[in-house]
Amino acid sequence: MSSQSTINLSICMDRELKEQADSLFSELGMNMTTAMNVFVRQSVRLGKIPFEIALDKPNARTLAAIREVESIRSGEIPKRFMPVADFAKEMGE
């Protein structure tokens, strides 16, 4: 690429994150500029961010608890109570 076809781009980033990224990219044999170019080229090529961006999804146990609470709220199943010690045991503590 000729220097006439490139532009300078400024981004703000947490200092510690940049240091960690610099270290990683150095181990991979590239600098931040090369890494950002790889990211942007891949994004353009795919027409999307080249990795999944998602909220943390609840695991199966959490989903079961959510469904149980929803069932209790709707009156579908009666409320059930247990001693605290039994609850702690059930939760694996």
C-alpha positions, 0 to 999 in steps of 0.5 A: 500500500502506498502512504497516499492510500492510508489514513491515520485512525485514533481510538481510545482504549483502556491503557491496561487493555492496550498493553495486554493486546500489544503483548498478545499481538507481538507474540503473534508477530504483529503490531496493533495496526496489523491486528486492527487491519486484520479485524477490519478486513475480515469484518468487511469480507464477512459483512459482519463482526467476525465473532459472536457478540452476545449477552451471557446466556444463563446455564441449564440450572439457571433456566430451570430456576427461572421456569420454576419461578415463572410457574410459581408466579402463574399458579401453575405449581404451588410454592414449595419451601425447604429448610435453609440447610436443605437448600444449601445442600441442594445448591452444592454448598 
